[in-house]
Amino acid sequence: MTRVLIIDDSSFQRKIISSILTAEDYEIISAQNGQEGLKYLAGDLPDLMVLDLLMPQMDGIEVLAEMRERGIRVPVIVLTADIQDSTKKRCIELGAARFINKPVKKDELSATVREVLGVKEA
């Protein structure tokens, strides 16, 4: 089963994303902040990560930078309510695969996850 790590400080957003992806048979791992999320990246790596950009303590850019520093290669979809070109460029430099604007839309999330994972639609 494909494992997806969701890192978002909003429990509401984590629940929405989790319910969308669970309905599509993805196994979900959930973290409420960047530091907790990095702990999940210390062991058996997920197949994909959905990462909120704006979080307290450790934001999405810091998570991406730490992943790069540790040599962790997991495809990342970045979630954001508003992204500036400079921020988007920095995320791409650090390995982000795609961006999704909040609020998350079911069809967009599902299609983006399939695209990043290289899954063909039936």
C-alpha positions in Angstrom: 0.0 0.0 0.0 1.3 3.5 -0.9 2.1 5.5 2.2 1.6 9.3 2.3 2.9 11.5 5.1 0.8 14.6 5.7 2.5 17.5 7.6 0.1 20.3 8.5 -0.4 22.2 11.7 -4.2 22.4 11.0 -6.0 19.3 12.3 -8.9 20.2 10.1 -6.7 20.2 6.9 -5.0 16.9 8.0 -8.5 15.3 8.4 -9.7 16.6 5.0 -6.5 15.4 3.1 -6.5 12.1 5.0 -10.1 11.4 4.2 -9.6 12.1 0.5 -6.5 9.9 0.2 -7.8 7.1 2.5 -10.8 6.8 0.2 -8.3 6.2 -2.6 -6.6 3.4 -0.6 -3.5 5.3 0.5 -2.1 4.6 3.9 -1.8 7.9 5.9 0.8 9.0 8.4 0.0 12.4 10.0 2.2 14.9 11.7 1.1 18.2 13.2 4.4 20.1 12.6 7.6 19.9 10.7 9.7 18.5 13.6 7.2 15.7 14.2 7.1 15.0 10.4 10.9 14.8 10.2 10.8 12.0 12.9 8.7 9.9 10.5 11.4 10.4 7.9 14.0 8.9 10.1 12.8 5.3 9.5 10.8 3.6 6.7 10.2 6.4 4.3 6.7 7.2 2.9 6.1 7.1 -0.8 4.9 10.8 -0.9 4.6 13.7 1.4 2.0 16.5 1.5 3.5 19.4 3.3 1.9 22.7 4.5 4.2 25.7 3.8 3.2 27.9 6.7 3.5 26.3 10.1 4.8 27.5 13.5 8.2 26.3 14.9 9.4 24.7 11.6 7.8 25.8 8.3 7.7 23.8 5.1 10.8 25.4 3.6 12.7 24.4 6.7 11.4 20.8 6.4 12.5 20.7 2.7 15.9 22.1 3.6 16.4 19.5 6.4 15.3 16.7 4.1 17.9 17.8 1.5 20.6 18.1 4.2 19.9 14.6 5.3 19.7 13.2 1.8 16.0 12.2 2.1 14.4 11.8 -1.3 10.6 11.7 -1.0 8.4 13.4 -3.5 6.7 16.4 -1.9 3.5 18.2 -2.7 3.5 21.7 -1.0 0.2 23.2 0.2 -0.2 26.9 0.5 -2.9 29.6 0.8 -0.7 32.1 -1.1 2.7 31.6 -2.6 5.1 34.2 -4.0 7.3 33.4 -6.9 10.5 33.6 -4.8 9.0 31.2 -2.2 7.9 28.8 -5.0 11.4 29.0 -6.6 13.0 28.2 -3.2 10.7 25.2 -2.7 11.5 23.8 -6.1 15.3 24.3 -5.5 14.8 22.2 -2.3 12.9 19.4 -4.1 9.2 20.2 -4.1 7.5 18.3 -6.9 4.1 20.2 -7.1 2.1 22.9 -5.4 -1.6 22.9 -4.4 -3.4 26.0 -3.3 -5.6 25.9 -0.2 -8.4 25.3 0.2 -7.7 21.8 -1.0 -10.0 20.5 -3.7 -10.6 16.7 -3.9 -10.1 16.3 -7.6 -7.0 18.4 -7.7 -5.4 16.6 -4.8 -6.2 13.2 -6.2 -4.9 14.0 -9.6 -1.7 15.7 -8.3 -0.9 12.7 -6.0 -1.4 10.3 -8.9 0.7 12.4 -11.2 3.6 12.7 -8.7 3.5 9.0 -8.0 3.3 8.2 -11.7 0.0 6.3 -11.3 -2.1 6.0 -14.4 -5.9 6.5 -14.1 -8.0 3.4 -14.8 
